[in-house]
Amino acid sequence: MLFRVDTHQLRGPLTQEVIAQRRELARRRHTEKLIARQGQELPEQAVSGNESELTVKTGETKGDEQELTSQTDSRTLETVKQEAVKESFIAFARVFSGVVRRGQKIFILGPKYDPAESLNKLPSGCSAADDLPSIPHMACCTVENLYLLMGRGLEDLEEVPSGNVLGIGGLQEFVLKSATLSTSPACPPFTPLNFEATPIVRVAVEPKHPSEMPQLVRGMKLLNQADPCVQVLIQETGEHVLVTAGEVHLQRCLDDLKERFAKIQISVSEPIIPFRETITRPPKVDMVNEEIGKQQKVAVIHQAKEDQNKIPEGVQVDCDGLITMSTPNKYSTLSVRAMPLPEEVTQLLEENSDLIRTMEQFNSSLNDDKKIHEINQKILDRIQEFKQKLEQYLQGRKWRNAVDQIWSFGPRKCGPNILLSKFEGYKKTVWQCLDKTTKEVSKYRDFDNSIVSGFQLATLSGPMCEEPLMGVCFIVEKWDMSKAEEQMSANRQDSEESDATEQTKNEDTVTSLSSSYTTESSSENKELQDGSQDSPDSSEKLSKRKGETLFADCYGPFSGQLIATMKEACRYALQVKPQRLMAAMYTCEIMATAEVLGRVYAVLSKREGRVLQEEMKEGTDMFIIKAVLPVAESFGFADEIRKRTSGLASPQLVFSHWEVISGDPFWVPTTEEEYLHFGEKADSENQARKYINAVRKRKGLYVEEKIVEHAEKQRTLSRNK
C-alpha cells in the first residue's frame, strides 16, 4: 500500500536554524536573478556613454537591491513553505522473512503474477540484478530508502529484519495499489487487500480550464495510487470518472484532487447512481395485498394484451411470452424467451465473474486455433465446482439440462445473465475448457458470434432506462437458417455458371488466336499453348474468390442484421414480462440512545430505508440499529440524521447488495379494490418510476410525464377602472 507524505518528514522536522539558512539562500538567489535581469535591460548606449550617466544608473540598481531585500524577506517564508509542501509516495510494508537492505535489488510481483508461467521463461538461479526478459506483472528495482515510521516523522534505516513494519521509498513508478517484494521470482504473490467498502458512487470530472487537462490526468493517477478504495475510469465518451465508496469518501477524494494532487479548479457532475433492470414472476397478489382472483386475472390479461399491442408489426408474440422475429432480408428467423434467474444463481454469477472471464478467454483461443498454455488444474477444479453449483441451483422441469446448454454470459461475457441454446443442430457451450472440444462444425458456425453479440448488447442496456440487466435468462428456442442456405446455394450455382462461361470464353479466344496466327513461328505457338494451359488455373482462382466472398458474408450486412434482430428480440421478450428496477443498497448501522430512536426511524422511513434489527448494547443505554438504505437516497443522510438527533446518532454506510424495488414502474389500477384505494389516476409517487425518469433525463432519453394537468386559464373577474 502507498501513502503520501511531506518531504520534510523524510528529513525530520525543520528547526529554526535550518529555516534561517534557507531564508538567506533564497534572498541571495532572488537578488542575483534581479541583478542579472537589470543588467540585460541596460541599453548599449549607457555602456558606451560617459561615466556620469553610468554611475547614476548603477546607483539606481543598488537602490533597487535595497528595496528588494525587504520584498525577499516577505517572500522567503512562502518559498520555504512551498519547499516543505513537496510530497512523495512511501510504500507501507511488512517484512515476512529475511532482511531488507538499502540498495538491494528485488523483484516486484503484481497481484496477477503467476510463477508457474514465468519460471519457464526465466533462466534458473536468476536474480533481480541480471538482464532478464520482460515478464507480465513483474518488475525489478533497487530499494532506495528505508524508513521507520515514528509518528509524523520518518527515521532513515539501513536494514530492517523480519517481523517489522516499515516504509519504502522510490516504488511509486512500480506499484499501483499493492504488490509483493521478493528476491526470488518463484515466490507466489500475496492476495491483494480486500476492503469492505465497495466503490459504487461515480462522478464525471473535468478541469475548469481545458488547458489544465494534463494536470488533471496526473492528479487522478496520483489519487488512484494513494487511495486503495477509489477507481479511476475513462469512459467511451472520453469522460474522466471517479468511482468512490460513498458521499463522504467522494468529498474527501475531490478535496485531495483539488488541493494536493492536481492543484487546479475542477468541475464535478452530479453523482451518478447505478441501477439494474430485471424481470420477475407474475404477481399473485395485487397492490392492496389481495389475492388475484378470476376477475382480476382477466383484468391483468387485458392489460398485458394492451402492452403487447405496443409491439410493432412483424413481431410475433406467443401467449407464454415467446418472441419470434425475422431479419429484414427474411433469411433467418429467431425465437427468444426471457425467464428470471433464481437469486442464488445471480449471486453465484456475480461472485465468480473473474472465473467466467478466464473461461471466456480460453474458449475464444480454442475457437481461434491459437496456441495457449494449459489451464492450471486448480482453476479447472474451480470451474468444475462452479458448474456443479449451477446444476444444484437450477433444479426443476423448466431448467432441465440448462447448465449444459449455456451459450454465453453477459454483459461483457462475464455478467449475471445467461444465454441458453435450445435449438437442434448446435452444441457449442461455455464448458469447452472442461470438454476440450474443438471449434463447432455446423451450419450455424459462421453466424453464432452475431447472436452472442446481440445478446451482449441487449444485456448491456435494458429497455426501461438503458441500464444493465441482472438475473435474466434468454433462451433461443428456434433459429431457422433455411432461406439463408438456399440463397447461399443459389449464389454458389451462379458463381459456378459464371466461372464456366468465363472458362469457355477463354477457350474460344485461344482457338481464334491459334487459327488466325498459323503463319507465326513455333515459339509463339508454344506460348499460346502455355496460355491455354493457364486458363484452368485462372478459373480456379475466380471460384476461390467467390467462395471467399460467401464466407466473408459472416462479417457483412447479414451479420449486422442478425445482431440487431437478436437485440430487439431480447428487448421485446423482456417487455412482455413483469419488469422491475433493481437499486444498489447500503447496509446502515446506527448507534443511538433511546431518546432519539423515533427520530432515527422517521429519517429512515422518509428515505425509503428498512430496519432489519434493533438490539441494545450490553452495559450501556445505546441501541444498535441495522437497516438497509438505497444508495440513491443516501446523499445528505448522515447530516440530516445528526441534525435531527442533535448529534446523538452516528450512521455507518457500507455497500451490501442489489435489491429489487417491489413496485411496478408501469403499474395502473385494474381491479375495483385498487380503484377504490388509489383512485382512477393512481397519481401517488411511484418510487421506481421516479428513479427511471431521473436516469432517462440524465441520459437524454424520452420521458413520458405531464408537467401541468387540469390547468385553468387565468382570467380577471373584475376590470380595474
C-alpha positions in Angstrom: 0.0 0.0 0.0 1.2 3.5 -0.9 0.7 6.6 1.2 1.7 10.2 0.5 3.9 12.2 3.0 5.5 15.6 3.1 9.2 15.8 2.0 10.3 17.4 5.3 9.1 14.3 7.1 11.7 12.3 5.3 14.5 14.5 6.7 12.9 15.2 10.1 11.2 18.4 11.4 12.6 21.8 10.3 14.4 23.7 13.0 14.8 27.5 13.3 18.4 27.3 12.2 17.5 25.4 9.0 14.7 27.9 8.2 17.2 30.8 8.7 19.7 29.2 6.4 17.2 28.6 3.7 15.9 32.2 4.1 19.4 33.5 3.5 19.9 31.3 0.4 16.6 32.3 -1.0 17.4 36.0 -0.5 20.7 35.6 -2.3 19.2 33.8 -5.3 16.5 36.3 -5.7 19.0 39.2 -5.6 21.3 37.6 -8.2 18.3 37.0 -10.5 17.3 40.6 -10.2 20.8 42.0 -10.9 21.1 39.7 -14.0 17.7 40.9 -15.3 18.6 44.6 -14.7 21.9 44.1 -16.4 20.2 42.8 -19.5 17.8 45.7 -19.6 20.7 48.3 -19.7 20.9 49.8 -23.2 24.1 49.7 -25.2 24.3 53.5 -25.2 24.7 53.6 -21.4 27.6 51.1 -21.7 29.4 53.2 -24.3 28.4 56.7 -22.9 30.0 58.9 -20.3 30.8 57.8 -16.8 28.4 60.1 -15.0 25.3 58.5 -16.7 26.7 55.1 -15.9 27.1 55.9 -12.2 23.6 57.2 -11.9 22.1 54.0 -13.4 24.2 51.8 -11.3 23.2 53.8 -8.3 19.5 53.2 -9.2 20.3 49.5 -9.4 21.8 49.5 -5.9 18.8 51.3 -4.7 16.6 48.5 -6.2 18.7 46.0 -4.4 18.0 47.6 -1.1 14.3 47.8 -1.9 14.1 44.2 -3.0 15.8 42.9 0.2 12.5 43.8 2.1 10.5 42.0 -0.7 12.7 39.0 -0.4 12.1 38.9 3.4 8.4 38.8 2.9 8.6 36.1 0.2 11.1 33.9 2.0 8.7 32.3 4.3 6.4 31.4 1.4 9.3 29.9 -0.5 10.3 27.8 2.5 6.7 26.6 2.9 6.5 25.7 -0.8 9.6 23.6 -0.5 8.2 21.9 2.6 4.9 21.2 0.9 6.5 18.9 -1.7 5.3 15.4 -1.3 6.3 11.9 -2.3 4.9 8.3 -2.0 6.1 5.9 0.6 5.2 2.2 0.4 3.8 0.8 3.7 5.1 -2.8 4.0 5.9 -5.6 6.4 8.9 -7.9 6.2 7.7 -11.6 6.5 11.1 -13.3 6.0 14.7 -12.3 5.5 16.3 -8.8 5.9 15.6 -5.8 3.6 18.7 -3.6 3.0 19.2 -0.3 1.3 20.5 -0.7 -2.3 19.2 -4.2 -2.6 17.9 -5.5 -6.0 14.4 -7.0 -5.7 11.5 -8.3 -7.8 8.2 -6.5 -7.6 5.4 -9.0 -8.2 1.9 -7.8 -9.0 -1.3 -9.5 -7.7 -1.9 -11.3 -11.0 1.7 -12.6 -11.3 1.8 -16.4 -11.9 5.2 -18.0 -11.1 4.3 -21.3 -12.9 4.2 -19.5 -16.3 7.1 -17.1 -15.6 9.7 -19.6 -14.4 9.6 -21.3 -17.9 10.8 -18.0 -19.5 13.5 -17.2 -16.9 16.9 -18.9 -16.5 17.4 -21.0 -13.4 19.0 -19.2 -10.5 18.4 -15.7 -11.8 18.3 -12.6 -9.6 17.0 -9.1 -9.9 20.4 -7.8 -10.9 20.5 -9.9 -14.1 19.3 -8.8 -17.5 16.0 -10.6 -17.7 13.3 -10.7 -20.4 10.1 -8.8 -19.8 7.6 -10.8 -17.8 4.0 -9.7 -17.3 3.1 -8.4 -13.8 6.8 -8.5 -12.8 9.4 -5.7 -12.5 12.9 -5.2 -11.0 14.0 -2.2 -8.9 16.6 -1.1 -6.3 15.5 -0.3 -2.8 16.4 3.4 -2.4 15.3 4.4 1.1 14.0 2.5 4.2 12.2 4.4 6.9 11.0 3.7 10.4 7.5 5.2 10.9 7.8 7.4 14.0 4.5 9.3 14.3 4.7 12.3 12.0 8.4 11.9 11.3 10.4 9.2 9.4 13.8 7.9 10.5 16.3 6.6 7.9 17.3 2.9 8.3 20.0 0.8 6.6 18.3 -2.6 7.0 15.1 -4.0 8.5 14.8 -7.6 9.8 11.7 -9.7 9.5 8.6 -9.1 11.6 8.8 -5.3 11.4 6.6 -2.7 9.7 8.5 -0.1 7.6 8.2 2.5 4.8 10.0 2.1 1.5 10.7 5.0 -0.8 11.0 5.0 -4.6 8.3 2.5 -5.5 5.7 4.9 -6.9 6.7 4.0 -10.5 6.2 0.3 -10.0 3.3 -0.3 -7.5 -0.3 0.8 -8.3 -2.3 -0.4 -5.3 -0.4 -3.3 -3.7 2.5 -5.7 -4.6 4.8 -8.4 -3.2 8.5 -7.7 -2.9 10.8 -10.7 -3.2 14.4 -11.6 -4.1 13.2 -14.8 -5.9 10.8 -14.9 -8.9 9.5 -18.3 -7.7 7.6 -16.5 -4.8 3.8 -16.5 -5.3 2.3 -13.1 -4.7 0.2 -12.3 -1.6 -3.6 -11.9 -2.1 -4.4 -8.2 -2.5 -6.2 -6.5 0.3 -10.0 -6.8 0.2 -11.7 -3.7 1.6 -15.2 -3.8 3.0 -16.2 -0.6 1.2 -17.1 -1.2 -2.5 -16.9 1.7 -5.0 -20.5 2.4 -6.1 -20.9 6.2 -6.5 -19.4 7.8 -9.5 -18.9 11.4 -10.8 -17.5 12.8 -14.0 -14.6 15.3 -13.5 -13.2 17.9 -15.9 -10.9 21.0 -15.4 -12.5 24.4 -15.5 -9.8 25.5 -18.0 -9.3 22.9 -20.8 -5.6 23.7 -20.9 -5.2 22.1 -17.5 -6.2 18.6 -18.6 -2.7 17.2 -18.2 -2.6 18.2 -14.6 -6.0 16.6 -14.0 -4.8 13.3 -15.6 -1.7 13.3 -13.5 -3.6 14.2 -10.3 -6.1 11.4 -10.9 -3.3 8.9 -11.4 -1.8 10.0 -8.1 -5.2 9.8 -6.4 -5.6 6.3 -7.7 -2.2 5.3 -6.2 -2.9 7.0 -2.9 -6.4 5.7 -2.2 -7.0 1.9 -2.3 -10.8 2.3 -2.4 -11.1 4.7 -5.4 -11.3 3.7 -9.1 -10.4 6.0 -12.0 -12.0 5.3 -15.4 -12.1 6.8 -18.8 -15.4 6.1 -20.5 -16.1 5.6 -24.2 -17.3 9.2 -24.4 -13.9 10.5 -23.1 -15.2 11.5 -19.7 -12.8 11.0 -16.7 -14.8 9.3 -14.0 -14.1 8.8 -10.3 -15.8 5.8 -8.6 -16.0 6.2 -4.8 -17.5 4.3 -1.8 -20.0 7.0 -0.8 -20.8 10.6 -0.2 -18.1 11.3 2.4 -15.4 9.4 0.5 -16.4 11.3 -2.7 -15.9 14.7 -1.0 -12.6 13.6 0.5 -11.3 12.5 -2.9 -12.4 15.7 -4.6 -10.7 17.8 -2.0 -7.5 15.8 -2.3 -7.6 16.1 -6.1 -8.0 19.9 -5.9 -5.6 20.7 -3.1 -2.9 18.0 -3.2 -2.6 16.1 -6.4 -3.9 18.2 -9.4 -3.9 21.6 -7.6 -6.4 23.0 -10.2 -10.0 24.1 -10.1 -12.3 21.3 -11.4 -15.9 20.9 -12.4 -17.8 17.9 -11.0 -21.1 16.4 -12.3 -24.0 15.3 -10.2 -23.4 11.8 -8.6 -24.3 9.0 -11.0 -26.1 6.2 -9.2 -26.2 2.9 -10.9 -29.3 0.8 -11.3 -30.1 -2.6 -12.8 -33.1 -4.0 -14.7 -34.6 -7.4 -14.3 -37.9 -9.4 -14.6 -39.9 -11.3 -12.1 -42.6 -13.9 -12.0 -46.2 -12.7 -12.4 -47.6 -11.5 -9.0 -50.1 -13.5 -7.0 -51.5 -10.5 -5.1 -52.5 -7.1 -6.2 -51.3 -3.7 -4.9 -53.8 -3.9 -2.0 -52.4 -7.3 -0.9 -55.5 -9.2 -2.0 -55.2 -12.5 -3.9 -55.8 -12.1 -7.6 -59.0 -13.9 -8.4 -60.6 -14.8 -11.7 -61.9 -11.3 -12.3 -58.6 -9.7 -11.5 -56.7 -12.2 -13.7 -58.9 -11.2 -16.7 -58.1 -7.5 -16.0 -54.4 -8.3 -15.8 -54.5 -10.3 -19.0 -56.4 -7.5 -20.7 -53.7 -5.0 -19.5 -51.0 -7.4 -20.8 -52.6 -7.6 -24.2 -52.7 -3.8 -24.3 -49.0 -3.7 -23.6 -48.3 -6.3 -26.3 -50.2 -4.2 -28.8 -47.4 -1.6 -28.5 -45.0 -4.1 -30.1 -44.6 -3.2 -33.8 -45.8 -5.4 -36.7 -43.7 -8.2 -37.8 -43.0 -9.4 -34.3 -45.0 -12.5 -33.2 -45.8 -12.8 -29.5 -46.9 -16.1 -28.0 -49.2 -16.4 -25.0 -46.2 -17.7 -23.0 -44.0 -14.7 -23.9 -42.1 -16.3 -26.8 -40.9 -13.6 -29.3 -40.4 -14.6 -33.0 -38.7 -12.2 -35.3 -37.1 -12.3 -38.7 -34.2 -10.4 -40.1 -35.0 -7.6 -42.5 -33.9 -9.6 -45.5 -36.1 -12.6 -44.3 -33.2 -15.0 -44.5 -33.2 -16.0 -40.8 -35.9 -16.3 -38.0 -35.3 -16.2 -34.3 -37.5 -17.3 -31.4 -36.4 -15.9 -28.0 -37.9 -16.3 -24.5 -36.9 -14.5 -21.3 -37.0 -16.0 -17.8 -36.0 -14.7 -14.4 -33.0 -16.5 -12.8 -33.1 -17.7 -9.1 -31.4 -15.3 -6.7 -28.8 -17.9 -5.7 -27.7 -18.2 -9.4 -27.4 -14.4 -9.8 -25.3 -14.1 -6.7 -23.1 -17.1 -7.8 -22.5 -15.5 -11.2 -21.5 -12.2 -9.6 -19.1 -13.8 -7.2 -17.4 -15.8 -10.0 -17.1 -13.1 -12.6 -13.3 -13.4 -12.7 -13.5 -17.2 -13.2 -16.1 -16.7 -16.0 -13.7 -14.2 -17.7 -10.9 -16.8 -17.6 -13.2 -19.4 -19.2 -14.1 -17.0 -21.9 -10.5 -16.2 -22.8 -9.7 -19.9 -23.0 -12.8 -20.7 -25.2 -12.0 -17.8 -27.6 -8.4 -19.0 -28.0 -9.7 -22.5 -28.7 -12.2 -21.2 -31.4 -9.5 -19.1 -33.0 -7.0 -22.0 -33.0 -4.4 -20.1 -31.0 -1.6 -21.8 -29.1 -2.1 -21.1 -25.4 -0.9 -22.6 -22.2 -2.9 -25.3 -20.4 -5.2 -24.1 -17.7 -4.0 -24.8 -14.2 -5.6 -27.8 -12.6 -6.7 -25.7 -9.6 -8.6 -23.4 -12.0 -10.2 -26.4 -13.7 -11.3 -27.7 -10.3 -12.9 -24.3 -9.6 -14.7 -24.4 -12.9 -16.0 -27.9 -12.2 -17.2 -26.8 -8.7 -18.8 -23.7 -10.3 -20.7 -25.9 -12.8 -21.9 -28.3 -10.0 -23.3 -25.3 -8.0 -25.1 -24.1 -11.1 -26.7 -27.6 -11.5 -27.6 -27.6 -7.8 -29.4 -24.3 -8.0 -31.1 -24.8 -11.4 -33.5 -27.5 -10.5 -36.9 -28.3 -11.9 -38.6 -29.2 -15.1 -38.1 -25.8 -16.8 -34.3 -25.9 -16.1 -33.7 -29.4 -17.3 -30.3 -29.7 -19.0 -30.0 -25.9 -18.8 -26.4 -25.9 -17.5 -25.1 -28.0 -20.4 -26.9 -25.6 -22.8 -25.3 -22.3 -21.5 -24.1 -20.5 -24.6 -22.7 -17.3 -23.1 -22.8 -15.0 -20.1 -23.5 -11.3 -20.3 -23.0 -8.4 -20.4 -19.3 -8.2 -21.4 -19.3 -12.1 -21.4 -18.9 -12.2 -17.6 -22.1 -10.7 -16.2 -25.0 -12.1 -14.2 -27.2 -13.0 -17.2 -27.3 -16.3 -19.2 -28.0 -17.2 -22.8 -29.2 -20.7 -23.5 -29.4 -22.5 -26.9 -32.3 -25.0 -27.1 -32.5 -25.4 -30.9 -31.4 -28.5 -32.7 -28.1 -28.8 -34.5 -25.9 -26.7 -32.2 -23.8 -28.0 -29.4 -21.4 -25.1 -28.6 -21.3 -24.2 -24.8 -19.1 -22.3 -22.4 -17.7 -25.5 -20.9 -15.3 -26.1 -23.8 -12.4 -25.7 -21.3 -13.6 -28.9 -19.5 -14.5 -30.9 -22.5 -11.5 -29.7 -24.6 -13.8 -29.7 -27.7 -12.7 -28.1 -30.9 -14.4 -25.5 -32.9 -18.1 -26.1 -33.6 -18.8 -27.6 -37.1 -22.4 -26.9 -38.2 -24.4 -24.7 -40.4 -24.5 -22.0 -37.7 -20.8 -21.8 -37.1 -20.3 -18.7 -39.3 -23.0 -16.6 -37.6 -23.1 -17.8 -33.9 -21.0 -14.8 -32.9 -23.6 -12.5 -34.2 -26.3 -13.9 -31.9 -23.9 -13.7 -28.9 -23.1 -10.1 -29.8 -26.8 -9.2 -30.0 -27.3 -10.8 -26.5 -24.4 -8.8 -25.1 -25.8 -5.5 -26.4 -29.3 -6.4 -25.1 -28.0 -7.1 -21.6 -25.8 -4.1 -21.5 -28.7 -1.6 -21.9 -32.2 -2.6 -20.9 -35.5 -1.2 -22.3 -36.6 0.8 -19.2 -33.7 3.2 -18.8 -30.7 1.8 -20.7 -29.2 0.3 -17.6 -27.5 -3.2 -17.5 -29.7 -6.3 -16.9 -29.3 -8.6 -13.9 -30.7 -12.0 -13.2 -32.3 -12.7 -16.6 -32.0 -15.8 -18.7 -32.6 -15.6 -22.5 -33.5 -18.9 -24.3 -33.1 -19.2 -28.1 -35.7 -21.9 -28.9 -35.5 -21.6 -32.7 -33.0 -20.4 -35.2 -34.1 -21.0 -38.8 -31.4 -20.5 -41.5 -33.0 -22.5 -44.3 -33.7 -19.4 -46.5 -30.1 -18.2 -46.0 -28.8 -21.6 -47.0 -31.0 -21.6 -50.2 -29.7 -18.2 -51.1 -26.1 -19.2 -50.5 -26.5 -22.4 -52.6 -28.1 -20.2 -55.4 -25.1 -17.9 -55.1 -22.8 -20.9 -55.4 -24.6 -22.1 -58.6 -24.5 -18.7 -60.1 -20.8 -18.4 -59.4 -20.1 -21.8 -60.9 -22.1 -20.9 -64.0 -20.2 -17.6 -64.3 -16.9 -19.5 -63.9 -17.9 -22.0 -66.6 -18.9 -19.2 -69.1 -15.6 -17.4 -68.4 -13.7 -20.6 -69.0 -15.5 -21.2 -72.3 -14.8 -17.6 -73.4 -11.1 -18.1 -72.6 -11.0 -21.3 -74.7 -12.7 -19.5 -77.6 -10.2 -16.7 -77.6 -7.4 -19.2 -77.5 -8.7 -21.2 -80.6 -9.4 -18.0 -82.6 -5.9 -16.7 -81.9 -4.4 -20.1 -83.0 -6.3 -20.1 -86.3 -5.5 -16.5 -87.2 -1.9 -16.7 -86.5 -1.0 -20.1 -88.1 1.9 -18.5 -90.1 3.7 -17.4 -86.9 6.7 -19.2 -85.6 6.6 -22.3 -83.4 7.8 -20.4 -80.3 4.7 -18.2 -80.4 2.5 -21.2 -80.8 4.1 -22.7 -77.7 3.4 -19.5 -75.8 -0.3 -19.7 -76.8 -0.4 -23.3 -75.7 1.0 -22.3 -72.4 -1.6 -19.5 -72.1 -4.3 -22.0 -72.8 -3.0 -24.3 -70.1 -3.0 -21.5 -67.6 -6.7 -20.7 -68.2 -8.0 -23.5 -65.8 -5.8 -22.1 -63.0 -7.3 -18.7 -63.5 -10.8 -20.2 -63.3 -9.9 -21.9 -60.0 -8.7 -18.5 -58.7 -12.0 -17.0 -59.6 -14.0 -19.7 -57.9 -11.8 -19.3 -54.8 -12.6 -15.6 -54.8 -16.3 -16.4 -55.0 -16.0 -18.8 -52.1 -14.2 -16.2 -50.0 -16.9 -13.6 -50.6 -19.5 -16.1 -49.5 -17.5 -16.9 -46.4 -16.9 -13.2 -45.7 -20.7 -12.7 -45.5 -20.4 -13.6 -41.8 -18.8 -10.2 -41.4 -21.1 -8.4 -43.8 -24.7 -6.9 -43.8 -26.4 -10.2 -42.9 -24.3 -10.5 -39.7 -25.3 -7.0 -38.7 -29.0 -7.8 -39.3 -28.6 -10.9 -37.1 -27.1 -8.7 -34.3 -29.9 -6.1 -34.5 -32.6 -8.8 -34.7 -31.3 -10.7 -31.6 -31.0 -7.4 -29.6 -34.6 -6.4 -30.4 -35.9 -9.9 -29.8 -34.4 -9.8 -26.3 -35.8 -6.4 -25.5 -39.3 -7.4 -26.6 -39.0 -10.7 -24.6 -38.3 -8.5 -21.5 -41.2 -6.1 -22.2 -43.8 -8.9 -22.2 -42.7 -10.0 -18.8 -43.2 -8.1 -15.4 -40.2 -5.7 -15.4 -38.6 -4.4 -12.2 -35.9 -2.0 -11.3 -33.0 -3.0 -9.0 -31.4 -0.5 -6.7 -28.0 -0.6 -5.0 -28.4 -0.9 -1.3 -26.3 0.2 1.7 -26.2 -1.6 5.0 -26.7 1.1 7.6 -25.6 0.6 11.2 -26.7 3.4 13.6 -25.8 3.8 17.2 -28.3 6.0 19.1 -29.8 6.5 22.6 -33.4 5.6 23.5 -34.5 9.3 23.4 -33.8 9.7 19.7 -35.0 6.3 18.3 -38.2 7.8 17.0 -36.3 10.5 15.1 -33.9 7.9 13.6 -36.9 5.8 12.4 -38.5 8.9 10.9 -35.4 9.8 8.8 -35.1 6.1 7.6 -38.7 5.9 6.6 -38.5 9.2 4.8 -35.6 7.9 2.7 -37.1 4.5 1.8 -35.0 2.7 4.4 -36.0 -0.6 6.1 -35.0 -1.6 9.7 -33.7 -5.1 9.9 -32.6 -5.4 13.5 -32.6 -3.4 16.7 -30.7 -4.5 19.8 -29.3 -2.8 23.0 -25.6 -2.8 23.6 -24.8 -4.6 26.9 -23.9 -2.3 29.8 -24.9 0.9 28.1 -28.1 2.8 27.1 -27.1 2.7 23.4 -29.1 0.9 20.8 -27.6 -0.6 17.6 -30.0 -0.3 14.7 -29.2 -2.3 11.5 -31.1 -1.2 8.4 -30.8 -1.1 4.6 -30.9 2.2 2.6 -30.9 2.8 -1.1 -27.7 4.4 -2.4 -29.8 6.9 -4.3 -31.3 8.2 -1.1 -28.1 8.3 0.9 -26.9 11.8 -0.1 -27.3 14.1 2.9 -28.5 11.2 5.1 -25.6 11.4 7.7 -26.0 15.2 8.0 -29.8 15.0 8.4 -29.7 12.3 11.0 -27.2 14.2 13.0 -29.2 17.4 12.9 -32.5 15.6 13.8 -30.9 13.8 16.7 -28.6 16.7 17.9 -25.5 14.5 17.2 -26.7 11.6 19.4 -26.9 9.2 16.4 -24.0 8.3 14.1 -24.6 6.2 11.0 -22.1 4.0 9.1 -22.9 3.0 5.5 -21.4 0.1 3.6 -22.5 -1.2 0.2 -24.3 -4.5 0.6 -26.3 -5.8 -2.3 -28.7 -5.2 -5.2 -32.4 -5.3 -4.3 -35.5 -5.4 -6.5 -37.8 -2.4 -6.0 -41.1 -4.1 -5.3 -43.3 -1.6 -7.1 -44.1 -2.0 -10.8 -42.9 1.2 -12.6 -45.6 0.9 -15.2 -48.5 0.0 -12.9 -52.0 1.2 -13.4 -55.1 0.2 -11.4 -57.0 -2.7 -12.8 -59.3 -4.1 -10.0 -62.1 -2.5 -8.1 -60.2 -2.5 -4.8 -57.3 -0.8 -6.5 -59.6 1.9 -7.9 -61.1 2.5 -4.5 -57.7 2.6 -2.8 -55.6 4.6 -5.3 -58.3 6.3 -7.4 -58.6 6.3 -11.1 -55.4 8.2 -11.8 -53.3 6.5 -9.2 -51.0 9.5 -9.3 -49.3 8.9 -5.9 -45.5 8.8 -6.2 -44.1 5.6 -7.8 -40.6 5.2 -6.4 -39.4 3.0 -9.3 -40.9 5.3 -11.9 -39.2 8.3 -10.2 -35.8 6.6 -10.5 -36.4 5.6 -14.1 -37.4 9.2 -15.1 -34.3 10.6 -13.4 -32.0 8.2 -15.2 -33.7 8.8 -18.6 -33.4 12.6 -18.1 -29.7 12.3 -17.3 -29.2 10.2 -20.4 -31.2 12.4 -22.7 -33.9 9.8 -23.3 -37.7 10.4 -23.8 -39.6 10.9 -20.5 -43.4 10.4 -20.5 -44.7 12.8 -17.9 -47.2 15.6 -17.7 -45.9 18.9 -16.4 -49.3 20.6 -16.0 -52.6 18.7 -15.6 -56.2 20.0 -15.3 -54.9 23.6 -15.6 -57.4 26.5 -15.8 -56.9 29.6 -17.8 -56.2 32.6 -15.7 -58.8 35.4 -16.1 -59.6 38.7 -14.5 -63.0 38.6 -12.9 -63.4 42.4 -12.5 -61.9 45.1 -14.6 -59.9 47.7 -12.8 -61.1 51.1 -13.6 
